[in-house]
Amino acid sequence: MSKIMIQILLVFILLASVSPAPAYIGPGAGISVLGSLLSILATVFVAIGAVLFWPLRKLMKRRKARRESATGTEAEATRNDG
């Protein structure tokens, strides 16, 4: 075997024999993860809501413009009649 193959095999053996180290994760890290998760979820829901309500807003603006134009033509008609 070549020297490189022996080194690669030795690295794999060492990596396989490593055991995980027990570590304490404090409540601050959990709160940070929870806050990040909630902000990502809120962003997704707001984006979906914006996409869903976009046509509704456009429809409401069109109705308002039609009402204003209809009210303006009625006012002009009453002025011309009087």
GROMACS elastic network, one bead per residue, 0.5 to 0.9 nm:
[ bonds ]
;  ai    aj funct       b0    kb
    1     4     6  0.82882   500
    1     5     6  0.64102   500
    1     6     6  0.67983   500
    2     5     6  0.53641   500
    2     6     6  0.64642   500
    2     7     6  0.88443   500
    3     6     6  0.51950   500
    3     7     6  0.63205   500
    3     8     6  0.87737   500
    4     7     6  0.50931   500
    4     8     6  0.61904   500
    4     9     6  0.85752   500
    5     8     6  0.51097   500
    5     9     6  0.60942   500
    5    10     6  0.84978   500
    6     9     6  0.50861   500
    6    10     6  0.60576   500
    6    11     6  0.86380   500
    7    11     6  0.61910   500
    7    12     6  0.87149   500
    8    11     6  0.51037   500
    8    12     6  0.63238   500
    8    13     6  0.86920   500
    9    12     6  0.51724   500
    9    13     6  0.62187   500
    9    14     6  0.86618   500
   10    13     6  0.50959   500
   10    14     6  0.61821   500
   10    15     6  0.86103   500
   11    14     6  0.51279   500
   11    15     6  0.61124   500
   11    16     6  0.85697   500
   12    15     6  0.50779   500
   12    16     6  0.60693   500
   12    17     6  0.86356   500
   13    16     6  0.51492   500
   13    17     6  0.62806   500
   13    18     6  0.89201   500
   14    17     6  0.52489   500
   14    18     6  0.64987   500
   15    18     6  0.54660   500
   15    19     6  0.88504   500
   16    19     6  0.81795   500
   25    28     6  0.81566   500
   25    29     6  0.66301   500
   25    30     6  0.77478   500
   26    29     6  0.58302   500
   26    30     6  0.70208   500
   27    30     6  0.50777   500
   27    31     6  0.61854   500
   27    32     6  0.86013   500
   28    31     6  0.51746   500
   28    32     6  0.61919   500
   28    33     6  0.86969   500
   29    32     6  0.50577   500
   29    33     6  0.62341   500
   29    34     6  0.85876   500
   30    33     6  0.51415   500
   30    34     6  0.60915   500
   30    35     6  0.85347   500
   31    35     6  0.60114   500
   31    36     6  0.85231   500
   32    35     6  0.51230   500
   32    36     6  0.61665   500
   32    37     6  0.85686   500
   33    36     6  0.51556   500
   33    37     6  0.61205   500
   33    38     6  0.86138   500
   34    37     6  0.50967   500
   34    38     6  0.61373   500
   34    39     6  0.85995   500
   35    38     6  0.51650   500
   35    39     6  0.61562   500
   35    40     6  0.86404   500
   36    39     6  0.51705   500
   36    40     6  0.62198   500
   36    41     6  0.86533   500
   37    40     6  0.51990   500
   37    41     6  0.62156   500
   37    42     6  0.86014   500
   38    41     6  0.50803   500
   38    42     6  0.60372   500
   38    43     6  0.85229   500
   39    42     6  0.50540   500
   39    43     6  0.61063   500
   39    44     6  0.86453   500
   40    43     6  0.51174   500
   40    44     6  0.62844   500
   40    45     6  0.87487   500
   41    44     6  0.51430   500
   41    45     6  0.62421   500
   41    46     6  0.86187   500
   42    45     6  0.51720   500
   42    46     6  0.60866   500
   42    47     6  0.85206   500
   43    46     6  0.51916   500
   43    47     6  0.61051   500
   43    48     6  0.86093   500
   44    47     6  0.51630   500
   44    48     6  0.61916   500
   44    49     6  0.85536   500
   45    48     6  0.51062   500
   45    49     6  0.60117   500
   45    50     6  0.85179   500
   46    50     6  0.60534   500
   46    51     6  0.86212   500
   47    50     6  0.51226   500
   47    51     6  0.63099   500
   47    52     6  0.86651   500
   48    51     6  0.51858   500
   48    52     6  0.61602   500
   48    53     6  0.86053   500
   49    52     6  0.50559   500
   49    53     6  0.59593   500
   49    54     6  0.83680   500
   50    53     6  0.52880   500
   50    54     6  0.59294   500
   51    54     6  0.54369   500
   51    55     6  0.80459   500
   52    55     6  0.70074   500
   52    56     6  0.78342   500
   53    56     6  0.50711   500
   53    57     6  0.62334   500
   53    58     6  0.87127   500
   54    57     6  0.52895   500
   54    58     6  0.63821   500
   54    59     6  0.87572   500
   55    58     6  0.50651   500
   55    59     6  0.61596   500
   55    60     6  0.86616   500
   56    59     6  0.50773   500
   56    60     6  0.62218   500
   56    61     6  0.86990   500
   57    60     6  0.50884   500
   57    61     6  0.62381   500
   57    62     6  0.86895   500
   58    61     6  0.51403   500
   58    62     6  0.62746   500
   58    63     6  0.87322   500
   59    62     6  0.51344   500
   59    63     6  0.62710   500
   59    64     6  0.86508   500
   60    63     6  0.51400   500
   60    64     6  0.61667   500
   60    65     6  0.86125   500
   61    64     6  0.50842   500
   61    65     6  0.61223   500
   61    66     6  0.86031   500
   62    65     6  0.50876   500
   62    66     6  0.61568   500
   62    67     6  0.86205   500
   63    66     6  0.50837   500
   63    67     6  0.61543   500
   63    68     6  0.85950   500
   64    67     6  0.51012   500
   64    68     6  0.61432   500
   64    69     6  0.85421   500
   65    68     6  0.51171   500
   65    69     6  0.60637   500
   65    70     6  0.84556   500
   66    69     6  0.51115   500
   66    70     6  0.59494   500
   66    71     6  0.84383   500
   67    70     6  0.50290   500
   67    71     6  0.59804   500
   67    72     6  0.84308   500
   68    71     6  0.50727   500
   68    72     6  0.60331   500
   68    73     6  0.86435   500
   69    73     6  0.62225   500
   69    74     6  0.86440   500
   70    73     6  0.52174   500
   70    74     6  0.62242   500
   70    75     6  0.86434   500
   71    74     6  0.51429   500
   71    75     6  0.62044   500
   71    76     6  0.86695   500
   72    75     6  0.51672   500
   72    76     6  0.62685   500
   72    77     6  0.86670   500
   73    76     6  0.50282   500
   73    77     6  0.60886   500
   73    78     6  0.86826   500
   74    77     6  0.50180   500
   74    78     6  0.62699   500
   74    79     6  0.86613   500
   75    78     6  0.52505   500
   75    79     6  0.63150   500
   75    80     6  0.87483   500
   76    79     6  0.50729   500
   76    80     6  0.62209   500
   76    81     6  0.86349   500
   77    80     6  0.51534   500
   77    81     6  0.61336   500
   77    82     6  0.86909   500
   78    81     6  0.50784   500
   78    82     6  0.61833   500
   79    82     6  0.53893   500
